[in-house]
């Protein structure tokens, strides 16, 4: 059996002290040990950005590629050898700006890669420009008067692109990570895990309203398939449907019973409710954490292998010389 | 047959031309196959517009297919002996193609007043208007109405019936060249195997076309064309360059014991490589049609890292998009074959026309100093060999290789002597030796050759990271240290330069002891061979040196070139190879013959320009 040390490379980690990426890296080491997949069978692929350096801190196979292209490098690795466990480390800029096209298409293909999307809503490595997930009006070096663009919602893009798995976790929530990361690994198909991470230097506190231990209990809800949607330090709040909208209720107030609370169904192919959950925003609603969507569907790498097997079973062309033999040919 | 009027020819050039929906490519392909089966060499040149169906009857929609059949064929020919035109626009486009003693066969039903106007004619006699010499034989045949008549009782609508008129034309040409129809019927049967009704209709029209010529004793000579006397004995087929390229990759994968992976994005004129390989699931080929060109090369790079023979196919604009990822392949030192089927540029340029203008992009079109292997195929059939060799070089040296072909040889076809896999050279991928287990840093290399070792994921004890950041030569750890960077830059350059030792030596063709040397590269080989032969025939002694390996240059290139007093570099660009040679070989006055018209050289113009220099 493996321990987290087996997945740790001997390089010094060079992220800023206090950066949220440290925590996700530690969680990944721990979760891989929990899962028990051998380091030799793991390939970690990344693009460019702070979080993409993660590849170097893994004692596995790894490919630190170019900006935005991690998804396609990872897809190539997985399509070529589906027996590998393939992880992609990517940031909000790498994944959703320069790599947006590859992201939606790898999700659409449902290729079996695990995408760790480090969302700190800022470009860190280029020293503080707004990203596609920065909120409208965000002031940064490249938007000194505030941005005039809307932010992307990773969950909405994932589900809109036909995604079969979406989960969310906070960098500092190690317990949640040990549920979410193994679930992403188990899911066959593209698993998108939005990791809400803090950038201490350029966007400090971007998730602070929900990330401290106290705030977490009251301002987030950890969703688990088949369990009622209850949250709060005293486990006394829950979610119900009010018409087509979600509403926070207090158990025991206005005659609300625990049995009135919605039960999370991550396996429902219809993502309507899952998307509503994923789109909940503080302060009106708790922010949804955990595995929000986890639906079984055919996945690219397996379909490709199956198609090859099917064609091979029927074809009389077994090798190059056979192929040449099928050509129209004559003696000269 | 009207044998009394039969002429014997060494070779003959036929050009079929019509609307892009008239089936000219099929007609030409069938005639080429038929000729090859009867023992002729062939060289074909499909010349088609970018539009799938441009406005009918206009010059922008004209699609042509030219084939040269006979013996001693190097090119599809400069000028046509026989021109078949389905409408006035096709005549307009091809007004300069016909030889003085040529034959034009045209669809008399399609030469009405409006048709002529649409094609820009202002009189009712386009032949006079174009100034055709009276030595040209002009044969009107009402192709459309004869086809409709031929299909009476088939229960087809008018549109479907008239679409078969290309078969009537083909039947007529078969008669003209004494081609037995049974062979043609056999090809048709293959083509329409899944559409028995269409097969019946086309077969009937084809036969009626043949009989029309035979029965009416059209007042023209028929021809027999010389069988080839230059070919090695053996089994042959006809193959296009793109198909041959795909086959070369397949052969290399099997020989090296690897899975073949193609990451690609559709682009004219390269897409047939993707088509061919997508059809080869039976051989375990994985094709990945990515969301864009970058995805094409990056999936291939990922597959390469995972241990496949990885390739990506594209044309000029796609190469531009792939350049950053190519740089990644250079610094990560991964094997990768990139095939660029060149077309006219810049930008979207002339998507269906041929050019050799991506050479400098292939050599230098990346940030930083990023040397890689650049090579070029020179005929449709040798695309097989060079795709195979590109794979071999990539796998044995852990380097990206760019193979340049172009629209002319990619879509053109020639005879191909069928190879056996056992005849092909061994391919030994540069795997990491077992001795490096637990001591492999991803940058470990053979100190003699400078070639990095390849360790494949899932191999225990070889876990490592590769990437786009510069790394320490000894430890493989990322590093921005100046002296180390200089060493890495030099190492990557030396690794590629060392490949020259693996390349075959160049051989001079033509009159090797002449004072004048004509240099070419890639797809101009056939034209240059013919031009040099013609020059020598005229007493202008000329040698010919042709390059398939461009970076690195074969090791005897400089020595050979320095033997000649006059050196002329001929290429389909403004002088890219000439400039490259100047940068490598100093003190030689490289003269140039260039053409950038989206068309191959003609032998005639080559002879003329070379003679002048």
Interface residues (C-beta under 8 A of the other chain):
Chain A: X9 X11 X38 X39 X40 X41 X43 X45 X48 X55 X56 X58 X59 X60 X61 X62 X63 X64 X65 X66 X69 X72 X73 X74 X75 X76 X77 X78 X79 X80 X81 X83 X84 X101 X102 X105 X304 X307 X308 X311 X312 X314 X315 X317 X318 X319 X320 X321 X323 X324 X327 X328 X329 X330 X331 X332
Chain B: X33 X36 X37 X39 X187 X190 X228 X231 X233 X234 X235 X236 X237 X238 X239 X247 X250 X251 X254 X259 X261 X263 X280 X281 X282 X283 X284 X286 X288 X290 X291 X292 X294 X295 X298 X299 X300 X301 X302 X303 X304 X305 X306 X307 X308 X310 X324 X325 X327 X328 X332 X415 X418 X419 X420 X421 X457 X458 X459 X460 X461 X462 X463 X464 X465 X466 X467 X468 X469 X477 X478
